[in-house]
Amino acid sequence: MVKQLNVGVIGTGWCGGIRAMACARHALVEHLHIAETNPLRRVEIEQMVKPATSTEAWETLLEIEDLDAVMISATPETTHYPMAKAALEAGLHVLLEKPIALALEEADELIDLANKGGLKFTIGYSQRFNPKQSFARRSVRDGSVGDLRHVLITRHVGRRLGAKIGNRIKLSPAAMEATHDIDFAFWCLKPRRPVRVYSQMAWGVRHQSLGLPDSQVMIVTMDDGAVVTANAGMALPASGYPNASTTWIELVGTEGTVMIDDTHKEILHNTSESGMQFPLSTMPGEYVESTYAGPMERETTHFLEAVAHDTEVMVDARDARLVMEVYMAADLSADLNEVVELPLSSDQQALSLTASIKG
Ligand SMILES: NC(=O)c1ccc[n+]([C@@H]2O[C@H](COP(=O)([O-])OP(=O)(O)OC[C@H]3O[C@@H](n4cnc5c(N)ncnc54)[C@H](O)[C@@H]3O)[C@@H](O)[C@H]2O)c1
């Protein structure tokens, strides 16, 4: 008989709300505990998930006897490292939303703590649970596309979501958006490692309002010469298409290709009141009555199952650390207008942290 789990969710906004709902619906969860600083949101979530504990003080969750795991979904992103560190030090398994940390030494410390404690530590790279991305990766692993030589991913979100993110933290489009796509590309290209990065920022409508670029483009070269091209944009108009996000992916191998249309144009909801809407186009997905459209629910239940059955988590935190090093290199490359070789030296890491985008 599998032991049921006691799980905490810290920060129950958009993503944390989905995580809490997924836990509340899952038979492996005995008690759900939440921490949320926004009193209105806390009441809303309490009504939805009926938690055993509801508090504004996240530290008190870590003191709950028999707590097995926490999911950390708070913002701003400066909260991720201290919360994850405290949770791992308390001996808890951790699912942490990206970014893993803000500095590489913080990420290293968290990975080290998890390893020493024998704890599951995974990062919310939800797109690995998107069936389209899973199919693409399988096509690499089963050999049908031959030797994968180029992965191209272009992703745009609307400027309303771009502003929500940009108003809370000055992280680049690579760090906040392309991070999913770099992770996906490297997942397909494993065990190849990135060796070189070149990136440029496209400045536009977000320059004045947020001090941030509209888009970031990057080219990453792997150690066998395979290439990843990623474009992350956060400036599409607030209304109309794409509503939330739109993505196009190309995998080109020596024997075949996979083209993924994740542009969310397949459902059009047109009403007199709101005009044309493109629903179900968010990256984490959403509940639709009795089902879930998108990857985040499965990502959450996968983590619960990994903890309960002591099996491997899909996203190894070391993968997130590598992605972080690459987007830091991309920010530095754009700032210096130079190609940046990997791994980053400690001087380059410090320079990336002060690249012009971060003011
Ligand atoms: N995997 C994905 O597809 C995906 C999508 C969006 C966001 N994210 C990541 O998830 C994280 C959360 O994003 P979001 O859009 O859900 O943010 P959000 O702002 O909607 O939610 C964050 C919540 O944390 C709460 N909070 C802040 N400080 C807290 C504290 N000290 N203790 C407890 N609660 C606290 C806030 O009140 C808010 O309700 C971000 O870091 C982001 O990078 C991932």
The ligand as a Tripos MOL2 file, in Angstrom:
@<TRIPOS>MOLECULE
LIG
   44    48     1     0     0
SMALL
NO_CHARGES

@<TRIPOS>ATOM
      1 N1          5.8890   26.4660  -15.9610 N.am      1 LIG1
      2 C1          5.1940   27.4290  -16.5120 C.2       1 LIG1
      3 O1          4.5880   27.2740  -17.5770 O.2       1 LIG1
      4 C2          5.1360   28.7530  -15.8230 C.ar      1 LIG1
      5 C3          4.2020   29.7100  -16.2450 C.ar      1 LIG1
      6 C4          4.1240   30.9190  -15.5480 C.ar      1 LIG1
      7 C5          4.9870   31.1640  -14.4900 C.ar      1 LIG1
      8 N2          5.8980   30.2210  -14.1270 N.ar      1 LIG1
      9 C6          6.8060   30.4420  -12.9880 C.3       1 LIG1
     10 O2          6.0660   30.2060  -11.8120 O.3       1 LIG1
     11 C7          6.3180   31.1750  -10.8160 C.3       1 LIG1
     12 C8          4.9790   31.7370  -10.3720 C.3       1 LIG1
     13 O3          4.3920   32.4820  -11.4320 O.3       1 LIG1
     14 P1          2.8630   32.9340  -11.3690 P.3       1 LIG1
     15 O4          2.5330   33.5000  -12.6850 O.co2     1 LIG1
     16 O5          2.0650   31.8280  -10.8080 O.co2     1 LIG1
     17 O6          2.9670   34.1010  -10.2900 O.3       1 LIG1
     18 P2          1.8150   34.8040   -9.4830 P.3       1 LIG1
     19 O7          2.3520   36.1510   -9.2090 O.co2     1 LIG1
     20 O8          0.5070   34.6650  -10.2000 O.co2     1 LIG1
     21 O9          1.7130   33.9710   -8.1380 O.3       1 LIG1
     22 C9          2.6660   34.0620   -7.1230 C.3       1 LIG1
     23 C10         1.9490   34.0140   -5.7990 C.3       1 LIG1
     24 O10         2.8920   33.9690   -4.7340 O.3       1 LIG1
     25 C11         2.3810   34.7280   -3.6670 C.3       1 LIG1
     26 N3          3.4850   35.0790   -2.7700 N.ar      1 LIG1
     27 C12         4.4230   36.0470   -2.9440 C.ar      1 LIG1
     28 N4          5.3020   36.0450   -1.9090 N.ar      1 LIG1
     29 C13         4.9120   35.0320   -1.1040 C.ar      1 LIG1
     30 C14         5.4140   34.5270    0.1240 C.ar      1 LIG1
     31 N5          6.4880   35.0680    0.7290 N.pl3     1 LIG1
     32 N6          4.7800   33.4980    0.7110 N.ar      1 LIG1
     33 C15         3.6790   32.9380    0.1260 C.ar      1 LIG1
     34 N7          3.1490   33.3900   -1.0300 N.ar      1 LIG1
     35 C16         3.7590   34.4200   -1.6380 C.ar      1 LIG1
     36 C17         1.7200   35.9150   -4.3360 C.3       1 LIG1
     37 O11         0.7820   36.5650   -3.4890 O.3       1 LIG1
     38 C18         1.0560   35.2350   -5.5480 C.3       1 LIG1
     39 O12        -0.2570   34.8350   -5.2730 O.3       1 LIG1
     40 C19         7.2170   32.2410  -11.4640 C.3       1 LIG1
     41 O13         8.4690   32.2470  -10.8390 O.3       1 LIG1
     42 C20         7.3180   31.8780  -12.9260 C.3       1 LIG1
     43 O14         8.6270   31.9670  -13.4040 O.3       1 LIG1
     44 C21         5.9740   29.0210  -14.7520 C.ar      1 LIG1
@<TRIPOS>BOND
     1     1     2 1
     2     2     3 2
     3     2     4 1
     4     4     5 ar
     5     4    44 ar
     6     5     6 ar
     7     6     7 ar
     8     7     8 ar
     9     8     9 1
    10     8    44 ar
    11     9    10 1
    12     9    42 1
    13    10    11 1
    14    11    12 1
    15    11    40 1
    16    12    13 1
    17    13    14 1
    18    14    15 2
    19    14    16 1
    20    14    17 1
    21    17    18 1
    22    18    19 2
    23    18    20 1
    24    18    21 1
    25    21    22 1
    26    22    23 1
    27    23    24 1
    28    23    38 1
    29    24    25 1
    30    25    26 1
    31    25    36 1
    32    26    27 ar
    33    26    35 ar
    34    27    28 ar
    35    28    29 ar
    36    29    30 ar
    37    29    35 ar
    38    30    31 1
    39    30    32 ar
    40    32    33 ar
    41    33    34 ar
    42    34    35 ar
    43    36    37 1
    44    36    38 1
    45    38    39 1
    46    40    41 1
    47    40    42 1
    48    42    43 1
@<TRIPOS>SUBSTRUCTURE
     1 LIG1         1 GROUP 0 **** ****
